[in-house]
Structures are given as C-alpha cells and as structure tokens.
Amino acid sequence: MSAEISKQQIEKLEAIREKLQSDLVRLEEDMETAQLELAREASNDDRIAEIATLAVGRELDMSLEENVRLLLTRVEDALEAINSGTYGICKSCGNKIPRERLEVVPYAAMCVECQRRQEKR
C-alpha cells in the first residue's frame, strides 16, 4: 500500500462500497415487489394506467440498479488498486491522478483530462 494513501481514503471507499451494496439489496427487493405487483395488475385489463405506472417504475429501478452496480465495480476496482499499488495512477495515460480528484471521486480510475476524452467518445 502506498504511503500516500491514507487510512481515511480506504475507509471512505469501504463506506461507499457498503452503502452501494445496501442500495443494491434494496433495489433488488423493490424490483421484486414491483414485478409481483405488475403481474397481479396485468390480470386486470381495466387498470392499464396503473400497469403502465408500475412498468415505468420497474424500468427506473432497473436503471438505478445498473448504475449502482457500475459504481460498486469502480469502488471495488479502486480497493483492488490500493492492494496492488496502482491506486491513483490514471489507467489511460499512466500519470498520477491529482489528490484533489481522488478526494472528490475516490474511485476515479482516470485523470480529469483522460476522463473528458473518454466521455466525448
């Protein structure tokens, strides 16, 4: 582990991971409940508006779940990078990611410039 990586940074990443894992469990439970409601409502043709609302809510939950999984992967990658000694090194250009960026986005895998270039693609 690099001397530049503080215990506080590691704890912050671990706290983010725990929060995301908790959010993921909640979203999965919400999606399961919504699926059951959707199936129940689908048997009653008179409630098309309610079925549509449930379907939109389910789509939103699926999108949120996908985002949570992506962030969780990034956090776990950052924790692995700490263990391998590559934390804080841009995966694109190989330069150090500024400490300020890592304080704001502790799971950042790229420097700001490389991140901008990737987002433009």
N, C-alpha and C positions, 0 to 999 in steps of 0.2 A: 504494500500500500504506500502510495506517495506521501511524503511528509506534508505536501501542500493540501492534501485532502483532510479536512477537519472531521472530527467525530460528529460535529453538528451537521455537516453536509450528509454524512452517511445516515444519521438519524432522520434527517429531513426526507431523504429518498425512501427510507424504510417506512416512515409515516405515510408518505404519499402512496406507497405500494399497498399498505394496509387499508387505506381509505378506498383506493380503487378496487381492491378485492371485495371489500364490503359493498361498494356500489354495484359491482358486478353481480353479487349474490342477490341483492335487492332487485336489480333489473331483471334477472332471470326469473325471480319469483313473480314480479309484476307481469312479465310476458306470459308466464304460465297461467296466471289468473285471467289475463286478457284473452288468451286463447280459449279458455274454458267458457268465458262469457260470450265470446264471438260464436262459438259452436252452439251454445244454448240459444242465443238470439237468432242465429241463422235458421233455426227451425220455425221461426215465426215470421212469415213474409210481411206482416203489417208493420214491422219496425225497421224498415230499410234505413232510415236516418240514424237510428241507434247503432245498427250494424256498421254503417259507414264510419261513424264516430269511433267505434271500437277498433275498426281496421286501421284508421289513421293513427290512433293511439299506439297500436301494436307496431306499426311502421316506425313511429318515433322512438319507441323503446328499442327496437332493433338497431336503429341508427345510433342511439346513445350507447348501447351495448358494444357496438363495433368501435366507437370512439374510446370507450373505457378500456377495451382490450388492447387497442393500439397504444394508448398511454401506459398501460400496465407493462406491455412489452418493452417500451422505451425505458421505463424505470428499471425493469429487471436487467436490461442491457447495460444501463449505467452502473448498476451494482456489480454486474459481472466485470465491467471495465475497471472498476475500482480494484477488484480482486486480481485482475490480470495486469494492472499497472498502466492501462491505457486511458483511464478516465481523464477528461479534459483535453484530449487530443482530437482534433477535427478528423472525422472519418473520410472526408473528401480531400482536403489539402494537406493534412498532417501537421498543421500548425496548432499551437496551444489555443484553446478556447478561453477567452478572457474570463477571469474570475467573476466579474460583474454579471456576465451572461449566465454562468453556472449558478450564481446566487438566485437569479430570477427564474431560470429554467434548469434546475439541477440535473435533468435527464437529457440535456442538449447533447446531440452527437456531432453537431457541426457548428462551425463559427458562423457568425451572422451573415457574412458575405456568401459563403457556400450555401447556407440555408436559403438566402434570397434567390440565388441562381437556380437552385433545385425547384423552388416554388414557382418560378417563371416558366418552367418546362411544361 
